[in-house]
């Protein structure tokens, strides 16, 4: 019998990834309260969750809630074990991590250049696997497929949301399940590439583009006033004061339309530029920025389903 350890041949690509620095450690302590006599008491049935990066309480959970296998370092390990279990080629894989300052949320993005859609003229989009986890109750542990357009680093949103799996608590890895889900996700990514190619050939008017942006921005006024010209619409407060709508419109007319033309691919990239790069609202807490990103992706997905060709 051989004494040589049979490692996954893709492990070397995971080992070459740049380390993620400053991962928080999740901590807890009993809930304290002041009783009617003014004395501080502890509630043994509940505990508060915080991290070593901040004393801010990010959640209150039942005492039986365990996170021994749900620390951020373990989520990273679980994510990479899932990718390795899938058996797909990992040459050139890269990783980025987005972590809320208080440690309450984390998104891990793994880009796999072995799977790339080339729409011509250097317009490449690469396949991604994204892992979401939170400790404030925002998200379950979720694995999704996605993509990133290399020309602008927009996070592309799949029209058909591909959730590889979702779990209330950190799941164990089933290699066969991971492999099947990854194969399905890659097939869907390639189908998305065919859709993007069709969008490049599908022309749109400025009015149609604005209506799609209005869907994402929640501006019903645009749809309710079809008798108004574009100039009249933009002079109305309901339109010019909608920061999201104006961001997408300016991105489209000043950047995407001149480069890509008046087509659905340009509209789509204005949408994803907003969801990826637009600043969060002035009242958005810095710890909720990642939540804003995810909500925007859902809004883009809905707007695409309503406004762009299948």
N, C-alpha and C positions, 0 to 999 in steps of 0.2 A: 504493500500500500504506500502511495506517495505521501511524503510529509510536506509537500509544497501546498501552501494555502491557495485555494482556487478563488481569487478575487474577481469581481466583476471588471471586465476590461475597460468599462467606461469610468471606473472609479478615478482613474488618473486625471480625467477632465474635471471632475468635481474637486479633486485635491488642488488643482491649479487655480481655482477661483480665489479672488482677493477676499481676505477675511472681512467679516462684518464687525466693525468696531462699535463699542458702546452699547451692546445689547443690554437691555434692562433685566433686572432680576425681580420677579414678582414676589411680593411679601404680603403678609396679612397680620392682623391683630384683632382681638375681640372688640365688638362694638361697645362703646361706653356711653352712658347716659346719666343725667342728673335726676335722682328720684325726688319725690315730693318733699323730702326733708333736706334737700340741697346736697345730698351725698352722691359722689360719683360711683356708679355701679357698672358691672359688666353684664352683657347679655350673652350667655353661653351658646345660644342657638344661632347667632349670627356673627360674621366677621367682616371687617373692611379690608379691601384690597388696595394696595398702592405699590410703588416700585422704589428701588434704591436710587432712582434719579429724581424723585419728587415726593414730597410728603402729601401731595394732593390725593384724596380718596377717589379712586376711579370706579369703584363698585362696592356694593354691599351684598354679600351672598350668605347662604346658609352655611352653618359650621361644617357640614359634611362635604361641602364642595372641596375637591382636591385639585391642586395644580402641580403636583410633584412631577407629572409627565407632560406638563403643558407650559413649561417655561419657554421663553423665546429661543434659547439655544436649542432646546429639544424640538421646537417647531421647525427650525432650520434643518436639523438632522432628519426629521420626518419628511420634510419637503424633498430633500435630496434623495432620501431612500425611495420615495415614490417615483421620482424621475428615473433612478437607476433600475427600479423594478420593472419599468415599462420596456426596457431593452432597446429604446430608440437611439440612433447615433447622437453622440454629444460633443463631437469635435467642434471646438470654438465656442462652446457654451459660455454665456456671461450671466452675471447676477447683479441685481440692484435691490436694495432694501429701503423701504420707506417706513419710518417708525415715528409715531406721534411723540412729541416731547415728553409727555407724562407716561409714555409706555403703554397706553391703553389700547392701541391698535398697531397692527403691522401688516404690510403687504410685501411679499417677496416676489420678484419678477425674474424669471429665467428665460433668456432668449436663446433659441436654438437655430443657428444660421444654416444648419443642414437642410432646413425646411424654409425655403424662400420663394416668394412670388415676385417675379420680375415683370413689371408692366411696361418696360421699355424706357429708353433714355435715362437709365440709372435709377428709375423709380422702383425701389425694392422694399418689400414688406416681409418681415421675418416672424416666424411662429414663436409664441410665448406660452409659458405655463405660469399662472399666477396663484399664489397661496395667500389667503386672507385669514387673519385671526385677530380676535379682540378679547379684552378682559373687562370691558365696560358694558357688555351685553349687546353691542352694536351688531356683531356678526358671529355666526357660528364658524368653526374651522371649515373653510371652503376652498376647493381647488377648481380653477376655471382655466379654459383655454383663451388665448388672446393673440394679439399681433402688434408689431410696432413698425411704423413706416420710417425707414432710416433717413429719408431726406429731411424730416422735420422732428423726428422722435415723437410723433403723435402715437398715443396708445389707441390702436384701432379697436373698435367695438363690434363684436360679432352680431349680426342681425338675429341669428338664432343662438340665444345664450347657451353656451356649452358648460354646464356644471359637471365636472368629472365626478366629484362627490362632495357632500356636505355632512357635517357631523356636529352635534351639540357639544360633545367633548372630543378630544383628540382621538382619532381612530388608530387602529393598528393597520399595517400595510398588508394587503392581499395582492401579491405580485400579478396573478392572473387578471384580477379586476383592474389594477393599474394599467396593465398592458392593453387590455381591451379598450379602456377609456381613452388611452393615449392614441391608439390607432384611430378610433372614432373622431377624436379631436383633430388629428392631422388631416383626415379625410374632409372634415368640415372646413378646415383652413384652406384647403385646395379649392373646395367649392366656393368659398368666399372670394378667392382669387379670380375665379371665373366671373363672379358677380361684379367685382371691381372693374374687370376688363369691360364688361357690358356698360357699366356706369360711365366709363371714359367716352363711350360712343353715344351716350344718351344726352342730348342737348336739353338745356333748361332755360327758361326766361328768368329775368331778375325777380319777377313777381313770384314765380314758383320757388325760387331759392329762398326768398323772404318768408314765404309761408312755411317752409320746412324749418327755418330757423325759429320762427314764431312757435312752432310746435315744441321745440326743445326748450325755449325760453318761457313757455307758459303765457304767451301773449295772445289771448283770444281776439283782441281788438283787430288784428290783421285779418283774421278769417271772417270777422263779423262786418267788415267794411270793404267789400269787394268793389263797391262803386267808387271808392277813393283812388286817386292816382298814387304812385309811389311817393311823389313829392309831397302830396297832402298827408300821406301816412307818416312820413318822417317829420312832419311839422307838428304832429300831435304828441302830447306829453306821454300818452300810453305807450308810444313807440320809442321816442328818443330818450325817455328816462329808464327804459328797460336795459340795464347794463349788459346783461347776457346777450340779448338780441343784437344790440349795437356792436358788441365784441365780434359776434359771428359775422355780421354783415360787413364790418370793416375788414376782417380777416379774409373774407371771400372776395370782396371787390378790390382790395389793395394787394393781395398776395396770391390766393389760390386761383382766381379767375385769370389774372394776367399770365400765370405760369402754365396752368392746366387747361384753360378754356372755360366756356360757359357750359359745363356739363355736370352730371350728378357726382362724378368723382371729386370735382372741385368743391361742390357743396358738402359732400361727406367729410372732406379734409378740413373744411372750416369748422364743421361740427366737432370733430375729434380734436382739433387744435384748441377749441374752447374748453372741452372737457379735460384736456391734459394740462394746458398751460395757463389758462385765464386765472388771474388772482382770485382767491376766495373773497367773499363779501367782507366789507369793513367790520361787520359785527361778528364775523366767524371766529370763534376761539381757535387758537393755533392747534389745539389738540383735536379739533374736529375737521381739520383740512382734509384728511384722508377720507373721512365720511362724505365730505362734499364731493371729492373726486368720484367716489363710487356712485353717489346719487346722480351726478352728471352723466356718467356712463349709461345709466338706466334711461335717462331722459333722451340721450342720443339714440339709443336702441329703439325707443318708442317713436321718435321723430323719423328715423330711417324707415321703420315699418310703415308709417303713414304716408311718407312723401317720396320715397325713392323706389325705383323699379325692383321687382323681385329677381 
